[in-house]
Amino acid sequence: MLDAANVRAVRDQLRSEGLFPTAIEPAAQIAARRSEATRLASDLLALTTRQLATLVASGMPLDQALAAVVEQSDHPAAAHTF
């Protein structure tokens, strides 16, 4: 992510670094798309949260618990959420 006055300034900055962007988008648009793409149904969110809570309560470190929940998930959206 780059902070610039406009798209042209971002493109110029990237080109000066030897990069040639194929698309440039404002961060707000990316965040909105990502938020919609990772929205889970309430029952799936509850299940995933319970699994995570159980693993953490058993003493598993959070990073390992998150990896385990992702690995065991049958639903692709749940795996991408974490």
RODO-325980 format. One line per 4 residues: number of its first residue (from 0); for each residue x, y, z of N, C-alpha, C. Coordinates in pm, 1 decimal. Each point is the difference from the previous one (the first is absolute). Example, Ala and Ser with C-alpha at 12.3 -4.5 7.8 and 13.67 -1.06 7.14 Angstrom:
% RODO-325980
0> 1319.0,-569.0,780.0,-89.0,119.0,0.0,90.0,120.0,0.0  -35.0,105.0,-72.0,82.0,119.0,6.0,-77.0,109.0,73.0 .
This chain:
% RODO-325980
0> 84.6,-117.1,0.0,-84.6,117.1,0.0,89.1,123.3,0.0  -41.1,94.2,-78.8,74.1,125.5,-9.7,-93.5,115.9,29.1  55.6,102.9,58.3,-75.8,121.6,26.4,42.2,103.2,-103.4  -96.8,45.6,-79.0,30.9,98.6,-103.5,-122.7,85.9,-25.6 .
4> 22.7,113.3,-68.2,-108.1,94.6,-28.0,-101.1,-55.7,-98.8  48.0,-80.8,-96.1,-90.3,-55.0,-100.9,61.3,-126.1,-62.1  -76.1,-61.5,-88.9,43.6,-124.0,-64.2,126.6,22.1,-82.3  7.8,112.7,-68.0,118.4,28.9,-82.4,126.6,6.6,85.6 .
8> -9.6,60.1,118.6,115.6,9.5,89.0,44.2,-138.4,46.2  -95.0,-86.2,25.3,33.3,-138.0,39.1,70.5,-70.2,-115.0  -55.2,12.2,-119.3,60.4,-63.5,-117.8,141.9,51.8,-22.4  19.3,131.0,10.8,132.7,57.6,-19.7,99.1,-50.2,104.9 .
12> -47.0,-9.7,124.5,88.0,-48.1,107.2,40.6,-145.8,-24.4  -95.6,-82.4,-38.5,31.9,-140.8,-26.3,93.8,-14.6,-119.2  -24.2,76.1,-103.0,87.0,-6.7,-119.0,141.7,45.4,32.7  14.5,98.2,88.6,133.7,44.6,38.2,75.9,-108.8,76.3 .
16> -75.1,-93.3,56.9,61.1,-114.1,70.8,17.7,-120.6,-91.8  -27.7,18.7,-129.1,16.7,-107.6,-96.2,-118.0,-95.9,-5.8  -113.9,39.9,53.8,-119.4,-84.0,-1.4,-100.9,56.0,-99.0  -78.4,-87.0,-60.1,-99.3,41.6,-97.4,-135.6,-57.4,39.5 .
20> -77.9,79.7,75.4,-128.6,-49.7,50.0,-99.9,-25.1,-112.4  -80.3,-103.6,16.7,-105.6,-28.7,-96.2,-133.2,57.3,46.2  -14.2,23.2,131.0,-122.6,59.4,54.0,33.6,72.8,129.4  -65.0,112.8,19.8,16.8,78.2,122.9,-139.2,34.1,49.4 .
24> -26.5,-32.0,126.2,-131.2,26.0,57.4,14.4,70.1,133.9  -93.0,88.6,33.0,0.1,61.2,133.4,-20.1,-107.2,107.1  65.1,14.7,112.0,-6.1,-99.7,107.2,-142.3,-20.7,50.3  -82.5,102.8,-0.7,-138.0,-13.0,48.6,-78.1,-100.2,-83.6 .
28> 21.3,-2.4,-130.5,-69.9,-95.5,-86.0,44.5,-142.3,28.7  127.3,-18.6,23.2,52.8,-133.1,29.9,-54.4,-49.5,132.4  -1.6,87.0,100.9,-50.2,-39.0,131.7,-148.1,-36.1,-5.2  -78.6,74.8,-75.7,-143.3,-29.4,-11.2,-22.0,-134.3,-67.2 .
32> 73.5,-28.7,-105.8,-12.4,-127.8,-70.3,41.4,-114.5,90.3  108.8,18.7,74.4,49.5,-104.2,88.9,-100.2,-28.0,111.1  -62.4,104.6,53.0,-98.3,-15.8,106.6,-119.2,-82.8,-46.7  -49.7,27.7,-119.1,-113.3,-75.2,-53.0,38.6,-143.2,-31.3 .
36> 120.5,-21.7,-47.3,43.7,-133.9,-38.2,20.0,-89.6,120.3  26.1,56.7,116.2,29.3,-81.8,117.4,-115.2,-7.2,98.4  -117.0,46.1,-38.8,-115.3,-6.6,87.5,-47.4,-144.4,10.8  -14.6,-48.9,121.7,-42.1,-138.4,23.2,-142.7,-5.1,51.5 .
40> -68.3,-107.8,-31.5,-132.4,-22.0,56.7,15.0,-12.5,151.2  -100.9,40.5,74.2,10.1,3.3,146.1,25.7,-137.4,60.0  -60.0,-105.6,-56.2,24.5,-134.0,55.3,143.1,-46.2,-25.1  54.4,32.7,-116.4,138.7,-35.8,-30.3,97.4,81.5,84.9 .
44> -30.5,127.0,20.5,83.6,84.0,85.5,-0.4,-52.4,143.3  -117.8,-39.4,50.2,-10.3,-52.8,135.9,81.0,-129.0,14.6  -11.0,-89.7,-96.9,74.9,-126.1,4.7,150.5,25.3,-0.4  43.6,85.0,-90.3,143.2,30.3,-11.3,52.1,65.4,127.5 .
48> -78.1,90.0,56.5,39.9,67.4,123.6,8.3,-98.6,116.1  -95.9,-92.1,8.4,4.2,-102.3,106.1,122.9,-89.0,-14.0  31.2,-39.1,-124.0,118.7,-83.3,-22.8,126.2,73.7,43.9  10.0,124.5,-37.2,116.5,80.0,36.7,9.1,15.9,151.6 .
52> -112.6,28.8,63.7,-1.7,17.1,146.2,39.8,-127.6,71.3  -46.3,-113.4,-48.4,34.1,-128.8,61.6,149.3,-27.4,-9.8  57.2,25.6,-115.9,143.2,-24.4,-17.3,83.4,92.8,88.0  -36.5,126.4,6.6,74.4,95.7,82.7,-15.6,-35.1,147.9 .
56> -121.4,-38.4,42.4,-23.9,-37.3,140.1,78.7,-124.7,39.4  30.8,-85.1,-97.7,76.1,-121.2,30.3,149.4,28.8,16.6  38.7,125.0,-26.0,139.7,37.4,18.2,77.6,14.6,-129.5  -65.2,-20.4,-111.7,68.4,13.6,-128.6,25.0,148.6,-26.6 .
60> 118.6,36.6,-45.3,27.5,140.4,-34.5,-94.2,47.2,-111.1  -34.1,127.5,3.7,-98.8,54.8,-92.3,37.2,-21.8,-145.9  125.9,21.0,-36.6,37.9,-17.5,-140.0,-18.9,-143.7,-46.2  29.8,-96.3,86.8,-19.9,-140.3,-34.6,-148.6,-34.8,-5.4 .
64> -78.5,58.4,90.6,-144.1,-24.0,1.5,-64.0,53.9,-127.6  40.1,119.0,-41.9,-52.6,55.6,-124.7,35.4,-88.1,-119.3  123.8,-46.8,-4.3,42.9,-87.4,-109.4,-79.9,-130.2,0.6  -25.9,-54.7,117.7,-76.7,-124.5,10.2,-143.6,19.5,-46.3 .
68> -62.5,111.0,38.8,-137.5,27.8,-42.2,-6.1,14.6,-151.7  95.4,69.7,-58.4,3.6,16.2,-145.0,18.5,-134.2,-67.8  91.9,-79.8,50.5,29.7,-130.3,-60.2,-120.3,-94.1,5.8  -76.7,6.3,107.2,-111.8,-92.4,19.4,-130.0,50.7,-61.1 .
72> -2.7,122.1,-46.9,-123.7,57.4,-52.0,-39.4,-65.1,-132.1  -128.7,-32.3,-10.4,-54.0,-54.0,-125.1,-53.4,110.8,-90.2  -10.5,118.4,54.7,-58.2,111.9,-74.1,110.2,96.7,-41.9  18.5,22.1,-129.8,109.0,87.2,-47.0,-5.8,141.3,55.5 .
76> -118.9,56.4,16.8,-10.3,137.6,51.3,49.7,8.0,143.6  -24.5,-102.5,79.7,47.5,-0.8,138.2,152.1,-7.3,2.3  57.3,-77.4,-86.5,146.1,-11.5,-4.6,64.0,131.8,-39.7  -62.2,74.4,-91.1,56.6,127.5,-44.1,-22.4,112.0,100.6 .
80> -97.2,-16.2,89.1,-27.7,102.0,99.5,114.5,11.5,98.1  59.8,-110.9,33.3,109.0,0.6,95.5,128.8,2.5,-74.4 .
